[in-house]
Amino acid sequence: MGRHAEIVRALAMRAKAAKLKADGAALGDEGLKEEGRRRETAGRIAQAEAKAARRTARH
């Protein structure tokens, strides 16, 4: 997968996670909110790794 595609995938992961968190908050479901937090953290890590790989590939 290309570097740009990895960043886009990570952003999509974070967007889906934010929706889960919002849905959990709206429904009062702590489990759903927690799952959203976990996925958002995973997306944030994936995004940071993709950006770092992209930076090192350029230099």
Secondary structure by P-SEA (a helix, b strand, c coil): ccaaaaaaaaaaaaaaaaaaaaaaaaaccaaaaaaaaaaaaaaaaaaaaaaaaaaaaac
